[in-house]
Amino acid sequence: MRFEVSFKALADPARRKILQLLKHGSMSAGEIASHFEMTQATVSYHLNVLKKADLICEERQKNFIYYSLNTSILEEIMAWLVDLKGNQDEEK
């Protein structure tokens, strides 16, 4: 697991907003960019960071690339956080 890369990617509010958008389904880069006041190049940079962190996946369909959440890495992060928290009732 490369949590350090994932957590670094999650540290940026724009990337967190992209993940929030993708929880509703796949979107193209243009659709994602329409929710921001930033250049297409900046959106592409954020998408690349999220891809390198394995937080999103891409799928080519004709002339477009659609991005979606990679739920498996999110599930790994959630499982690690739950384990980190532990059962506080047992500790008391």
Phi and psi in degrees as a GROMACS rama.xvg file:
@    title "Ramachandran Plot"
@    xaxis  label "Phi"
@    yaxis  label "Psi"
@TYPE xy
-112.886  63.9596  ARG-2
-63.1428  -33.2525  PHE-3
-61.0455  -38.082  GLU-4
-69.4216  -41.4843  VAL-5
-64.9312  -45.1802  SER-6
-66.8099  -36.0304  PHE-7
-63.849  -41.0251  LYS-8
-65.1329  -37.1456  ALA-9
-74.172  -13.7708  LEU-10
-69.2355  -21.6952  ALA-11
-90.0993  128.509  ASP-12
-62.5727  -32.9358  PRO-13
-66.0502  -40.1525  ALA-14
-69.2542  -35.8244  ARG-15
-64.5705  -36.9522  ARG-16
-66.8406  -38.5854  LYS-17
-59.8443  -44.088  ILE-18
-62.4916  -39.0798  LEU-19
-61.8722  -40.9625  GLN-20
-63.5746  -41.3532  LEU-21
-74.7156  -13.628  LEU-22
-67.1387  -16.4983  LYS-23
-91.3658  -3.72171  HIS-24
134.666  173.385  GLY-25
-64.5801  146.643  SER-26
-143.165  151.683  MET-27
-81.1806  165.989  SER-28
-60.6307  -38.4047  ALA-29
-64.3923  -40.982  GLY-30
-63.9128  -41.3327  GLU-31
-64.7633  -45.8466  ILE-32
-60.9288  -29.1653  ALA-33
-65.3077  -13.6618  SER-34
-93.6052  2.32422  HIS-35
-129.501  157.182  PHE-36
-105.379  64.0049  GLU-37
-143.945  164.068  MET-38
-69.7525  159.721  THR-39
-60.4877  -36.2945  GLN-40
-63.4001  -38.4788  ALA-41
-68.2428  -41.0009  THR-42
-62.0849  -42.8153  VAL-43
-61.4951  -38.8607  SER-44
-60.0134  -47.8339  TYR-45
-63.1171  -39.346  HIS-46
-63.6311  -39.1412  LEU-47
-65.753  -39.5675  ASN-48
-62.183  -43.8335  VAL-49
-65.2672  -37.1198  LEU-50
-66.0213  -44.8768  LYS-51
-62.9315  -28.7407  LYS-52
-85.3406  1.92003  ALA-53
61.8811  23.493  ASP-54
-85.8323  -20.6635  LEU-55
-134.054  160.019  ILE-56
-120.611  158.098  CYS-57
-124.889  148.41  GLU-58
-138.551  126.741  GLU-59
-84.5364  132.528  ARG-60
-135.22  105.571  GLN-61
55.96  -117.121  LYS-62
-94.0495  7.68218  ASN-63
-120.677  154.031  PHE-64
-114.382  127.456  ILE-65
-108.552  137.463  TYR-66
-108.057  143.339  TYR-67
-144.068  162.352  SER-68
-67.8496  142.619  LEU-69
-96.8152  93.0142  ASN-70
-68.0162  -22.4416  THR-71
-65.589  -42.4806  SER-72
-69.5953  -35.2971  ILE-73
-64.5835  -38.912  LEU-74
-65.4342  -38.0901  GLU-75
-64.105  -42.4307  GLU-76
-64.1297  -44.1044  ILE-77
-63.0294  -42.6383  MET-78
-62.7081  -40.9008  ALA-79
-64.3897  -42.1101  TRP-80
-64.9681  -41.1131  LEU-81
-63.529  -42.9045  VAL-82
-64.9191  -38.5976  ASP-83
-62.7833  -41.8417  LEU-84
-64.9915  -38.9779  LYS-85
67.5432  -175.339  GLY-86
-96.706  101.913  ASN-87
-67.2548  -23.2317  GLN-88
-66.1877  -35.6029  ASP-89
-70.7986  -27.0595  GLU-90
-77.3056  -20.6606  GLU-91
